[in-house]
Amino acid sequence: MDFVLPFEIVDKCLGSRIWIKAQKQREVVGTLCGFDADLNMVLSDVIEYQYKIDGSIEKTHLDEILLNGGQITFLVPFKNGPDEVLNKQINQSNISNDVNLEIEKEKSNSD
Amino acid sequence: MTSKSPSDFLKNIIGKPVIVKLTSSIEYKGILACLDAYMNISLEQAEEWIEGQFKNKYADIFIRGNNVFYVTPQKKRNLQDL
């Protein structure tokens, strides 16, 4: 039977960007440099996102951190964090607008 | 890609100025004296910063590991601000 151990997924992420959701409305995005059995992680080029009660987001840039594994809720491999997801959504809405425009053009041409 | 394990990272930063951020968003800036596998941390000349504001200064503190969110090396300019 084929199965994958959770740590194999983390191991595949070495050297790539990962997006970590931690406890207390925190998110961390960084390049994974190393980790241990407790899932403590060394990350470089880090952006820390802290969601405040008033809806604002505090962004902190850090060169290199050691993140406590006990605080991690889940992680998304090969993702560049909430910014990337937002940009993608914006791009997709642009694409769908373009498609709509083309459909309208074709309609007017056929008329 | 050569991986850099947490213990390698710690060996490099012992004795250097670091910032320790807790889950409660309080930051402690000081010289990293020692730490263990539980992430219990001992800091010298520690400063307590709450939401970017300086609150207090302690000669020596011990931080229980369960409260730690991350540890990061401190940039030099922060020491000169004092």
N, CA and C atoms of all chains as a GROMACS GRO file, in nm:
protein
  579
    1MET      N    1   0.085  -0.121   0.000
    1MET     CA    2   0.000   0.000   0.000
    1MET      C    3   0.087   0.125   0.000
    2ASP      N    4   0.044   0.225  -0.077
    2ASP     CA    5   0.117   0.350  -0.082
    2ASP      C    6   0.067   0.447   0.024
    3PHE      N    7   0.157   0.500   0.101
    3PHE     CA    8   0.114   0.605   0.195
    3PHE      C    9   0.228   0.704   0.215
    4VAL      N   10   0.193   0.821   0.259
    4VAL     CA   11   0.291   0.928   0.279
    4VAL      C   12   0.290   0.969   0.425
    5LEU      N   13   0.406   0.977   0.483
    5LEU     CA   14   0.416   1.025   0.620
    5LEU      C   15   0.408   1.178   0.621
    6PRO      N   16   0.344   1.235   0.723
    6PRO     CA   17   0.336   1.382   0.730
    6PRO      C   18   0.473   1.449   0.718
    7PHE      N   19   0.572   1.392   0.783
    7PHE     CA   20   0.704   1.455   0.780
    7PHE      C   21   0.767   1.452   0.641
    8GLU      N   22   0.725   1.356   0.557
    8GLU     CA   23   0.776   1.354   0.420
    8GLU      C   24   0.733   1.478   0.344
    9ILE      N   25   0.611   1.523   0.372
    9ILE     CA   26   0.560   1.644   0.307
    9ILE      C   27   0.644   1.764   0.348
   10VAL      N   28   0.671   1.772   0.480
   10VAL     CA   29   0.752   1.883   0.530
   10VAL      C   30   0.892   1.876   0.468
   11ASP      N   31   0.945   1.754   0.459
   11ASP     CA   32   1.080   1.736   0.405
   11ASP      C   33   1.088   1.782   0.259
   12LYS      N   34   0.981   1.758   0.182
   12LYS     CA   35   0.979   1.800   0.042
   12LYS      C   36   0.980   1.951   0.029
   13CYS      N   37   0.936   2.019   0.134
   13CYS     CA   38   0.928   2.165   0.130
   13CYS      C   39   1.062   2.232   0.156
   14LEU      N   40   1.164   2.158   0.195
   14LEU     CA   41   1.294   2.219   0.226
   14LEU      C   42   1.343   2.302   0.109
   15GLY      N   43   1.374   2.426   0.135
   15GLY     CA   44   1.423   2.516   0.031
   15GLY      C   45   1.313   2.589  -0.044
   16SER      N   46   1.187   2.555  -0.016
   16SER     CA   47   1.076   2.622  -0.085
   16SER      C   48   1.000   2.711   0.012
   17ARG      N   49   0.915   2.795  -0.048
   17ARG     CA   50   0.829   2.881   0.035
   17ARG      C   51   0.718   2.796   0.096
   18ILE      N   52   0.688   2.821   0.221
   18ILE     CA   53   0.570   2.759   0.279
   18ILE      C   54   0.490   2.862   0.358
   19TRP      N   55   0.364   2.832   0.371
   19TRP     CA   56   0.269   2.921   0.437
   19TRP      C   57   0.218   2.848   0.561
   20ILE      N   58   0.244   2.904   0.677
   20ILE     CA   59   0.209   2.838   0.802
   20ILE      C   60   0.100   2.915   0.873
   21LYS      N   61  -0.003   2.843   0.912
   21LYS     CA   62  -0.105   2.904   0.998
   21LYS      C   63  -0.074   2.861   1.140
   22ALA      N   64  -0.065   2.956   1.228
   22ALA     CA   65  -0.034   2.927   1.368
   22ALA      C   66  -0.151   2.968   1.456
   23GLN      N   67  -0.137   2.937   1.583
   23GLN     CA   68  -0.246   2.970   1.676
   23GLN      C   69  -0.257   3.121   1.693
   24LYS      N   70  -0.375   3.165   1.741
   24LYS     CA   71  -0.403   3.306   1.772
   24LYS      C   72  -0.396   3.395   1.648
   25GLN      N   73  -0.462   3.358   1.539
   25GLN     CA   74  -0.477   3.444   1.422
   25GLN      C   75  -0.344   3.490   1.365
   26ARG      N   76  -0.245   3.400   1.361
   26ARG     CA   77  -0.115   3.437   1.307
   26ARG      C   78  -0.087   3.354   1.184
   27GLU      N   79  -0.017   3.415   1.089
   27GLU     CA   80   0.030   3.340   0.973
   27GLU      C   81   0.174   3.378   0.948
   28VAL      N   82   0.251   3.280   0.905
   28VAL     CA   83   0.392   3.304   0.875
   28VAL      C   84   0.422   3.246   0.738
   29VAL      N   85   0.487   3.324   0.653
   29VAL     CA   86   0.530   3.275   0.522
   29VAL      C   87   0.682   3.287   0.514
   30GLY      N   88   0.749   3.183   0.471
   30GLY     CA   89   0.895   3.190   0.462
   30GLY      C   90   0.952   3.073   0.384
   31THR      N   91   1.083   3.080   0.360
   31THR     CA   92   1.153   2.970   0.295
   31THR      C   93   1.203   2.874   0.402
   32LEU      N   94   1.164   2.747   0.390
   32LEU     CA   95   1.199   2.649   0.493
   32LEU      C   96   1.346   2.609   0.481
   33CYS      N   97   1.424   2.635   0.586
   33CYS     CA   98   1.567   2.600   0.585
   33CYS      C   99   1.591   2.470   0.662
   34GLY      N  100   1.506   2.439   0.758
   34GLY     CA  101   1.524   2.316   0.835
   34GLY      C  102   1.416   2.299   0.938
   35PHE      N  103   1.404   2.177   0.990
   35PHE     CA  104   1.304   2.151   1.094
   35PHE      C  105   1.350   2.032   1.177
   36ASP      N  106   1.286   2.010   1.291
   36ASP     CA  107   1.321   1.894   1.374
   36ASP      C  108   1.195   1.812   1.408
   37ALA      N  109   1.210   1.714   1.494
   37ALA     CA  110   1.102   1.620   1.523
   37ALA      C  111   0.982   1.689   1.591
   38ASP      N  112   1.004   1.804   1.657
   38ASP     CA  113   0.894   1.877   1.721
   38ASP      C  114   0.828   1.975   1.624
   39LEU      N  115   0.875   1.975   1.497
   39LEU     CA  116   0.827   2.069   1.395
   39LEU      C  117   0.869   2.213   1.423
   40ASN      N  118   0.968   2.232   1.511
   40ASN     CA  119   1.032   2.363   1.518
   40ASN      C  120   1.095   2.386   1.382
   41MET      N  121   1.085   2.510   1.330
   41MET     CA  122   1.133   2.534   1.194
   41MET      C  123   1.224   2.654   1.187
   42VAL      N  124   1.328   2.641   1.105
   42VAL     CA  125   1.411   2.757   1.070
   42VAL      C  126   1.360   2.808   0.936
   43LEU      N  127   1.320   2.935   0.934
   43LEU     CA  128   1.267   2.996   0.811
   43LEU      C  129   1.347   3.121   0.777
   44SER      N  130   1.364   3.147   0.646
   44SER     CA  131   1.431   3.271   0.606
   44SER      C  132   1.338   3.353   0.518
   45ASP      N  133   1.371   3.482   0.504
   45ASP     CA  134   1.289   3.580   0.428
   45ASP      C  135   1.142   3.569   0.469
   46VAL      N  136   1.118   3.598   0.595
   46VAL     CA  137   0.988   3.570   0.655
   46VAL      C  138   0.898   3.693   0.654
   47ILE      N  139   0.770   3.669   0.627
   47ILE     CA  140   0.668   3.771   0.654
   47ILE      C  141   0.573   3.712   0.756
   48GLU      N  142   0.553   3.788   0.864
   48GLU     CA  143   0.459   3.744   0.967
   48GLU      C  144   0.333   3.828   0.955
   49TYR      N  145   0.218   3.763   0.950
   49TYR     CA  146   0.090   3.832   0.944
   49TYR      C  147   0.018   3.812   1.077
   50GLN      N  148  -0.024   3.922   1.135
   50GLN     CA  149  -0.100   3.914   1.260
   50GLN      C  150  -0.234   3.984   1.238
   51TYR      N  151  -0.342   3.908   1.247
   51TYR     CA  152  -0.475   3.964   1.226
   51TYR      C  153  -0.525   4.022   1.357
   52LYS      N  154  -0.550   4.154   1.357
   52LYS     CA  155  -0.594   4.223   1.478
   52LYS      C  156  -0.746   4.215   1.491
   53ILE      N  157  -0.794   4.245   1.613
   53ILE     CA  158  -0.938   4.240   1.640
   53ILE      C  159  -1.014   4.342   1.555
   54ASP      N  160  -0.952   4.460   1.530
   54ASP     CA  161  -1.020   4.564   1.453
   54ASP      C  162  -1.018   4.537   1.301
   55GLY      N  163  -0.969   4.420   1.259
   55GLY     CA  164  -0.971   4.383   1.118
   55GLY      C  165  -0.844   4.420   1.043
   56SER      N  166  -0.757   4.497   1.106
   56SER     CA  167  -0.632   4.534   1.039
   56SER      C  168  -0.532   4.418   1.044
   57ILE      N  169  -0.434   4.422   0.954
   57ILE     CA  170  -0.332   4.319   0.949
   57ILE      C  171  -0.197   4.382   0.976
   58GLU      N  172  -0.125   4.325   1.071
   58GLU     CA  173   0.011   4.374   1.097
   58GLU      C  174   0.109   4.282   1.025
   59LYS      N  175   0.190   4.341   0.936
   59LYS     CA  176   0.288   4.262   0.859
   59LYS      C  177   0.426   4.292   0.913
   60THR      N  178   0.504   4.189   0.943
   60THR     CA  179   0.641   4.209   0.989
   60THR      C  180   0.735   4.130   0.901
   61HIS      N  181   0.840   4.196   0.852
   61HIS     CA  182   0.942   4.128   0.772
   61HIS      C  183   1.059   4.090   0.862
   62LEU      N  184   1.106   3.966   0.850
   62LEU     CA  185   1.218   3.918   0.931
   62LEU      C  186   1.312   3.838   0.841
   63ASP      N  187   1.442   3.850   0.868
   63ASP     CA  188   1.540   3.780   0.785
   63ASP      C  189   1.537   3.630   0.811
   64GLU      N  190   1.546   3.592   0.937
   64GLU     CA  191   1.556   3.450   0.970
   64GLU      C  192   1.493   3.427   1.108
   65ILE      N  193   1.411   3.323   1.121
   65ILE     CA  194   1.352   3.296   1.252
   65ILE      C  195   1.356   3.147   1.284
   66LEU      N  196   1.350   3.120   1.412
   66LEU     CA  197   1.324   2.984   1.460
   66LEU      C  198   1.183   2.984   1.515
   67LEU      N  199   1.094   2.913   1.448
   67LEU     CA  200   0.953   2.912   1.485
   67LEU      C  201   0.926   2.793   1.577
   68ASN      N  202   0.852   2.819   1.684
   68ASN     CA  203   0.816   2.713   1.778
   68ASN      C  204   0.714   2.619   1.714
   69GLY      N  205   0.748   2.491   1.702
   69GLY     CA  206   0.659   2.394   1.639
   69GLY      C  207   0.527   2.374   1.710
   70GLY      N  208   0.527   2.399   1.840
   70GLY     CA  209   0.405   2.382   1.920
   70GLY      C  210   0.296   2.479   1.883
   71GLN      N  211   0.330   2.589   1.815
   71GLN     CA  212   0.232   2.693   1.782
   71GLN      C  213   0.170   2.671   1.644
   72ILE      N  214   0.221   2.574   1.569
   72ILE     CA  215   0.175   2.556   1.431
   72ILE      C  216   0.042   2.480   1.428
   73THR      N  217  -0.055   2.533   1.354
   73THR     CA  218  -0.182   2.463   1.335
   73THR      C  219  -0.174   2.379   1.208
   74PHE      N  220  -0.147   2.444   1.094
   74PHE     CA  221  -0.125   2.367   0.972
   74PHE      C  222  -0.036   2.445   0.877
   75LEU      N  223   0.015   2.378   0.776
   75LEU     CA  224   0.099   2.449   0.680
   75LEU      C  225   0.062   2.410   0.538
   76VAL      N  226   0.081   2.506   0.448
   76VAL     CA  227   0.050   2.486   0.306
   76VAL      C  228   0.182   2.487   0.230
   77PRO      N  229   0.223   2.372   0.173
   77PRO     CA  230   0.350   2.368   0.101
   77PRO      C  231   0.346   2.449  -0.028
   78PHE      N  232   0.461   2.506  -0.064
   78PHE     CA  233   0.482   2.577  -0.192
   78PHE      C  234   0.386   2.693  -0.213
   79LYS      N  235   0.342   2.757  -0.106
   79LYS     CA  236   0.253   2.873  -0.123
   79LYS      C  237   0.320   2.995  -0.063
   80ASN      N  238   0.294   3.109  -0.124
   80ASN     CA  239   0.358   3.232  -0.080
   80ASN      C  240   0.267   3.316   0.009
   81GLY      N  241   0.168   3.251   0.070
   81GLY     CA  242   0.089   3.320   0.170
   81GLY      C  243  -0.035   3.388   0.118
   82PRO      N  244  -0.105   3.461   0.207
   82PRO     CA  245  -0.233   3.524   0.173
   82PRO      C  246  -0.221   3.622   0.056
   83ASP      N  247  -0.106   3.690   0.041
   83ASP     CA  248  -0.090   3.786  -0.068
   83ASP      C  249  -0.103   3.718  -0.203
   84GLU      N  250  -0.036   3.601  -0.217
   84GLU     CA  251  -0.040   3.528  -0.343
   84GLU      C  252  -0.182   3.488  -0.379
   85VAL      N  253  -0.256   3.439  -0.277
   85VAL     CA  254  -0.394   3.395  -0.300
   85VAL      C  255  -0.479   3.513  -0.347
   86LEU      N  256  -0.460   3.630  -0.282
   86LEU     CA  257  -0.536   3.750  -0.318
   86LEU      C  258  -0.505   3.790  -0.462
   87ASN      N  259  -0.372   3.793  -0.497
   87ASN     CA  260  -0.332   3.832  -0.632
   87ASN      C  261  -0.395   3.740  -0.736
   88LYS      N  262  -0.396   3.609  -0.704
   88LYS     CA  263  -0.452   3.510  -0.796
   88LYS      C  264  -0.599   3.540  -0.822
   89GLN      N  265  -0.670   3.571  -0.711
   89GLN     CA  266  -0.814   3.600  -0.725
   89GLN      C  267  -0.835   3.721  -0.814
   90ILE      N  268  -0.750   3.824  -0.794
   90ILE     CA  269  -0.762   3.946  -0.875
   90ILE      C  270  -0.734   3.912  -1.021
   91ASN      N  271  -0.626   3.834  -1.047
   91ASN     CA  272  -0.593   3.795  -1.184
   91ASN      C  273  -0.706   3.719  -1.248
   92GLN      N  274  -0.764   3.625  -1.172
   92GLN     CA  275  -0.872   3.543  -1.227
   92GLN      C  276  -0.991   3.630  -1.264
   93SER      N  277  -1.023   3.728  -1.179
   93SER     CA  278  -1.138   3.814  -1.210
   93SER      C  279  -1.106   3.898  -1.334
   94ASN      N  280  -0.978   3.938  -1.351
   94ASN     CA  281  -0.938   4.009  -1.473
   94ASN      C  282  -0.959   3.922  -1.596
   95ILE      N  283  -0.916   3.794  -1.584
   95ILE     CA  284  -0.930   3.701  -1.695
   95ILE      C  285  -1.077   3.684  -1.732
   96SER      N  286  -1.161   3.665  -1.632
   96SER     CA  287  -1.302   3.642  -1.662
   96SER      C  288  -1.362   3.768  -1.726
   97ASN      N  289  -1.315   3.887  -1.686
   97ASN     CA  290  -1.360   4.010  -1.752
   97ASN      C  291  -1.322   4.011  -1.900
   98ASP      N  292  -1.195   3.971  -1.927
   98ASP     CA  293  -1.146   3.965  -2.065
   98ASP      C  294  -1.234   3.871  -2.148
   99VAL      N  295  -1.263   3.754  -2.091
   99VAL     CA  296  -1.344   3.655  -2.161
   99VAL      C  297  -1.482   3.714  -2.193
  100ASN      N  298  -1.541   3.782  -2.095
  100ASN     CA  299  -1.672   3.842  -2.116
  100ASN      C  300  -1.668   3.945  -2.230
  101LEU      N  301  -1.559   4.026  -2.230
  101LEU     CA  302  -1.545   4.127  -2.334
  101LEU      C  303  -1.542   4.061  -2.472
  102GLU      N  304  -1.462   3.951  -2.481
  102GLU     CA  305  -1.448   3.882  -2.609
  102GLU      C  306  -1.583   3.827  -2.655
  103ILE      N  307  -1.657   3.771  -2.560
  103ILE     CA  308  -1.789   3.715  -2.595
  103ILE      C  309  -1.879   3.827  -2.647
  104GLU      N  310  -1.874   3.942  -2.580
  104GLU     CA  311  -1.957   4.054  -2.624
  104GLU      C  312  -1.918   4.100  -2.765
  105LYS      N  313  -1.784   4.104  -2.789
  105LYS     CA  314  -1.735   4.144  -2.922
  105LYS      C  315  -1.790   4.050  -3.029
  106GLU      N  316  -1.779   3.920  -3.000
  106GLU     CA  317  -1.826   3.820  -3.098
  106GLU      C  318  -1.974   3.838  -3.126
  107LYS      N  319  -2.048   3.866  -3.018
  107LYS     CA  320  -2.194   3.885  -3.034
  107LYS      C  321  -2.222   4.001  -3.127
  108SER      N  322  -2.151   4.116  -3.098
  108SER     CA  323  -2.175   4.236  -3.179
  108SER      C  324  -2.134   4.212  -3.324
  109ASN      N  325  -2.027   4.134  -3.345
  109ASN     CA  326  -1.983   4.101  -3.481
  109ASN      C  327  -2.090   4.020  -3.554
  110SER      N  328  -2.146   3.921  -3.485
  110SER     CA  329  -2.244   3.833  -3.549
  110SER      C  330  -2.372   3.909  -3.579
  111ASP      N  331  -2.402   4.012  -3.494
  111ASP     CA  332  -2.521   4.092  -3.519
  111ASP      C  333  -2.501   4.175  -3.646
  112MET      N  334   2.001   2.157  -0.191
  112MET     CA  335   1.962   2.242  -0.076
  112MET      C  336   2.015   2.180   0.053
  113THR      N  337   2.108   2.251   0.118
  113THR     CA  338   2.154   2.202   0.249
  113THR      C  339   2.059   2.254   0.355
  114SER      N  340   2.006   2.163   0.435
  114SER     CA  341   1.910   2.208   0.536
  114SER      C  342   1.985   2.257   0.660
  115LYS      N  343   1.924   2.353   0.725
  115LYS     CA  344   1.983   2.413   0.844
  115LYS      C  345   1.889   2.382   0.959
  116SER      N  346   1.927   2.287   1.042
  116SER     CA  347   1.835   2.240   1.146
  116SER      C  348   1.826   2.343   1.258
  117PRO      N  349   1.716   2.337   1.335
  117PRO     CA  350   1.701   2.430   1.447
  117PRO      C  351   1.821   2.432   1.541
  118SER      N  352   1.885   2.317   1.562
  118SER     CA  353   1.999   2.319   1.655
  118SER      C  354   2.119   2.393   1.596
  119ASP      N  355   2.138   2.383   1.462
  119ASP     CA  356   2.244   2.462   1.397
  119ASP      C  357   2.218   2.611   1.414
  120PHE      N  358   2.092   2.646   1.392
  120PHE     CA  359   2.052   2.786   1.404
  120PHE      C  360   2.082   2.839   1.543
  121LEU      N  361   2.049   2.758   1.644
  121LEU     CA  362   2.069   2.801   1.783
  121LEU      C  363   2.216   2.817   1.817
  122LYS      N  364   2.299   2.724   1.766
  122LYS     CA  365   2.443   2.735   1.793
  122LYS      C  366   2.496   2.868   1.743
  123ASN      N  367   2.443   2.914   1.629
  123ASN     CA  368   2.491   3.039   1.570
  123ASN      C  369   2.449   3.162   1.648
  124ILE      N  370   2.336   3.156   1.717
  124ILE     CA  371   2.284   3.280   1.777
  124ILE      C  372   2.307   3.289   1.928
  125ILE      N  373   2.362   3.186   1.990
  125ILE     CA  374   2.388   3.194   2.135
  125ILE      C  375   2.494   3.300   2.162
  126GLY      N  376   2.465   3.385   2.261
  126GLY     CA  377   2.557   3.494   2.297
  126GLY      C  378   2.535   3.620   2.215
  127LYS      N  379   2.439   3.614   2.119
  127LYS     CA  380   2.414   3.731   2.034
  127LYS      C  381   2.281   3.797   2.071
  128PRO      N  382   2.262   3.922   2.031
  128PRO     CA  383   2.135   3.988   2.058
  128PRO      C  384   2.022   3.925   1.976
  129VAL      N  385   1.913   3.893   2.041
  129VAL     CA  386   1.799   3.830   1.974
  129VAL      C  387   1.669   3.899   2.013
  130ILE      N  388   1.565   3.872   1.934
  130ILE     CA  389   1.430   3.911   1.970
  130ILE      C  390   1.350   3.784   1.991
  131VAL      N  391   1.285   3.773   2.105
  131VAL     CA  392   1.198   3.659   2.132
  131VAL      C  393   1.055   3.709   2.132
  132LYS      N  394   0.974   3.657   2.042
  132LYS     CA  395   0.833   3.698   2.039
  132LYS      C  396   0.748   3.590   2.104
  133LEU      N  397   0.660   3.631   2.193
  133LEU     CA  398   0.572   3.535   2.261
  133LEU      C  399   0.439   3.526   2.188
  134THR      N  400   0.360   3.425   2.222
  134THR     CA  401   0.229   3.411   2.158
  134THR      C  402   0.139   3.529   2.193
  135SER      N  403   0.167   3.595   2.305
  135SER     CA  404   0.086   3.710   2.347
  135SER      C  405   0.132   3.839   2.279
  136SER      N  406   0.220   3.829   2.176
  136SER     CA  407   0.271   3.942   2.099
  136SER      C  408   0.371   4.028   2.176
  137ILE      N  409   0.401   3.994   2.300
  137ILE     CA  410   0.504   4.068   2.372
  137ILE      C  411   0.639   4.026   2.319
  138GLU      N  412   0.728   4.125   2.300
  138GLU     CA  413   0.862   4.093   2.251
  138GLU      C  414   0.965   4.118   2.360
  139TYR      N  415   1.062   4.029   2.369
  139TYR     CA  416   1.175   4.050   2.458
  139TYR      C  417   1.301   4.057   2.375
  140LYS      N  418   1.374   4.167   2.390
  140LYS     CA  419   1.499   4.184   2.317
  140LYS      C  420   1.613   4.175   2.418
  141GLY      N  421   1.712   4.094   2.388
  141GLY     CA  422   1.825   4.082   2.481
  141GLY      C  423   1.930   3.988   2.427
  142ILE      N  424   2.031   3.961   2.511
  142ILE     CA  425   2.138   3.870   2.472
  142ILE      C  426   2.095   3.728   2.509
  143LEU      N  427   2.101   3.638   2.413
  143LEU     CA  428   2.059   3.499   2.438
  143LEU      C  429   2.168   3.427   2.518
  144ALA      N  430   2.138   3.399   2.644
  144ALA     CA  431   2.236   3.333   2.731
  144ALA      C  432   2.235   3.182   2.704
  145CYS      N  433   2.117   3.122   2.710
  145CYS     CA  434   2.108   2.979   2.680
  145CYS      C  435   1.963   2.940   2.655
  146LEU      N  436   1.943   2.825   2.597
  146LEU     CA  437   1.808   2.771   2.581
  146LEU      C  438   1.815   2.620   2.565
  147ASP      N  439   1.701   2.553   2.582
  147ASP     CA  440   1.699   2.407   2.577
  147ASP      C  441   1.597   2.356   2.477
  148ALA      N  442   1.578   2.226   2.476
  148ALA     CA  443   1.490   2.162   2.378
  148ALA      C  444   1.344   2.204   2.393
  149TYR      N  445   1.302   2.250   2.513
  149TYR     CA  446   1.164   2.297   2.533
  149TYR      C  447   1.147   2.441   2.486
  150MET      N  448   1.255   2.501   2.438
  150MET     CA  449   1.258   2.643   2.401
  150MET      C  450   1.246   2.733   2.524
  151ASN      N  451   1.274   2.678   2.642
  151ASN     CA  452   1.294   2.766   2.757
  151ASN      C  453   1.415   2.852   2.724
  152ILE      N  454   1.404   2.981   2.753
  152ILE     CA  455   1.508   3.074   2.709
  152ILE      C  456   1.554   3.160   2.825
  153SER      N  457   1.683   3.182   2.833
  153SER     CA  458   1.737   3.274   2.931
  153SER      C  459   1.800   3.392   2.858
  154LEU      N  460   1.754   3.514   2.892
  154LEU     CA  461   1.804   3.634   2.827
  154LEU      C  462   1.876   3.724   2.927
  155GLU      N  463   1.980   3.790   2.881
  155GLU     CA  464   2.047   3.891   2.963
  155GLU      C  465   2.014   4.029   2.907
  156GLN      N  466   2.013   4.126   2.992
  156GLN     CA  467   1.983   4.267   2.955
  156GLN      C  468   1.855   4.273   2.871
  157ALA      N  469   1.752   4.206   2.920
  157ALA     CA  470   1.630   4.193   2.841
  157ALA      C  471   1.542   4.317   2.852
  158GLU      N  472   1.487   4.354   2.736
  158GLU     CA  473   1.391   4.465   2.733
  158GLU      C  474   1.257   4.410   2.692
  159GLU      N  475   1.155   4.460   2.758
  159GLU     CA  476   1.019   4.416   2.730
  159GLU      C  477   0.954   4.519   2.638
  160TRP      N  478   0.906   4.476   2.522
  160TRP     CA  479   0.838   4.566   2.428
  160TRP      C  480   0.697   4.514   2.405
  161ILE      N  481   0.598   4.600   2.432
  161ILE     CA  482   0.459   4.561   2.408
  161ILE      C  483   0.403   4.653   2.300
  162GLU      N  484   0.360   4.593   2.189
  162GLU     CA  485   0.307   4.665   2.073
  162GLU      C  486   0.400   4.779   2.031
  163GLY      N  487   0.527   4.750   2.019
  163GLY     CA  488   0.625   4.847   1.971
  163GLY      C  489   0.666   4.951   2.073
  164GLN      N  490   0.617   4.939   2.196
  164GLN     CA  491   0.652   5.038   2.297
  164GLN      C  492   0.736   4.974   2.407
  165PHE      N  493   0.842   5.044   2.444
  165PHE     CA  494   0.932   4.995   2.548
  165PHE      C  495   0.862   5.002   2.684
  166LYS      N  496   0.865   4.890   2.758
  166LYS     CA  497   0.793   4.886   2.885
  166LYS      C  498   0.886   4.872   3.005
  167ASN      N  499   0.987   4.786   2.992
  167ASN     CA  500   1.063   4.752   3.112
  167ASN      C  501   1.199   4.695   3.073
  168LYS      N  502   1.288   4.692   3.171
  168LYS     CA  503   1.420   4.634   3.145
  168LYS      C  504   1.457   4.542   3.262
  169TYR      N  505   1.510   4.425   3.230
  169TYR     CA  506   1.548   4.329   3.333
  169TYR      C  507   1.693   4.284   3.307
  170ALA      N  508   1.768   4.262   3.414
  170ALA     CA  509   1.907   4.218   3.399
  170ALA      C  510   1.911   4.075   3.347
  171ASP      N  511   1.825   3.991   3.398
  171ASP     CA  512   1.827   3.849   3.366
  171ASP      C  513   1.684   3.797   3.369
  172ILE      N  514   1.639   3.730   3.263
  172ILE     CA  515   1.506   3.668   3.270
  172ILE      C  516   1.509   3.527   3.214
  173PHE      N  517   1.413   3.448   3.263
  173PHE     CA  518   1.392   3.314   3.213
  173PHE      C  519   1.253   3.310   3.152
  174ILE      N  520   1.244   3.267   3.027
  174ILE     CA  521   1.113   3.259   2.959
  174ILE      C  522   1.077   3.113   2.943
  175ARG      N  523   0.958   3.077   2.990
  175ARG     CA  524   0.915   2.938   2.975
  175ARG      C  525   0.881   2.910   2.828
  176GLY      N  526   0.931   2.796   2.779
  176GLY     CA  527   0.927   2.766   2.637
  176GLY      C  528   0.790   2.763   2.573
  177ASN      N  529   0.687   2.724   2.647
  177ASN     CA  530   0.555   2.711   2.586
  177ASN      C  531   0.500   2.844   2.536
  178ASN      N  532   0.550   2.956   2.590
  178ASN     CA  533   0.502   3.089   2.551
  178ASN      C  534   0.569   3.144   2.425
  179VAL      N  535   0.678   3.080   2.384
  179VAL     CA  536   0.758   3.137   2.274
  179VAL      C  537   0.691   3.111   2.140
  180PHE      N  538   0.684   3.216   2.057
  180PHE     CA  539   0.635   3.198   1.920
  180PHE      C  540   0.754   3.184   1.826
  181TYR      N  541   0.845   3.280   1.828
  181TYR     CA  542   0.966   3.262   1.749
  181TYR      C  543   1.086   3.334   1.812
  182VAL      N  544   1.203   3.295   1.767
  182VAL     CA  545   1.329   3.360   1.806
  182VAL      C  546   1.395   3.408   1.678
  183THR      N  547   1.444   3.532   1.677
  183THR     CA  548   1.511   3.583   1.559
  183THR      C  549   1.632   3.667   1.600
  184PRO      N  550   1.743   3.660   1.525
  184PRO     CA  551   1.857   3.744   1.559
  184PRO      C  552   1.820   3.892   1.544
  185GLN      N  553   1.876   3.973   1.633
  185GLN     CA  554   1.842   4.115   1.634
  185GLN      C  555   1.939   4.190   1.544
  186LYS      N  556   1.887   4.288   1.472
  186LYS     CA  557   1.979   4.369   1.390
  186LYS      C  558   2.052   4.466   1.481
  187LYS      N  559   2.175   4.501   1.442
  187LYS     CA  560   2.262   4.577   1.531
  187LYS      C  561   2.208   4.714   1.568
  188ARG      N  562   2.136   4.776   1.476
  188ARG     CA  563   2.093   4.914   1.502
  188ARG      C  564   2.005   4.926   1.626
  189ASN      N  565   1.935   4.818   1.661
  189ASN     CA  566   1.846   4.824   1.776
  189ASN      C  567   1.920   4.851   1.907
  190LEU      N  568   2.042   4.800   1.916
  190LEU     CA  569   2.119   4.822   2.039
  190LEU      C  570   2.166   4.967   2.047
  191GLN      N  571   2.195   5.024   1.930
  191GLN     CA  572   2.244   5.162   1.931
  191GLN      C  573   2.134   5.263   1.962
  192ASP      N  574   2.010   5.223   1.947
  192ASP     CA  575   1.898   5.313   1.976
  192ASP      C  576   1.891   5.350   2.123
  193LEU      N  577   1.949   5.265   2.208
  193LEU     CA  578   1.932   5.286   2.352
  193LEU      C  579   2.005   5.410   2.403
   0.00000   0.00000   0.00000
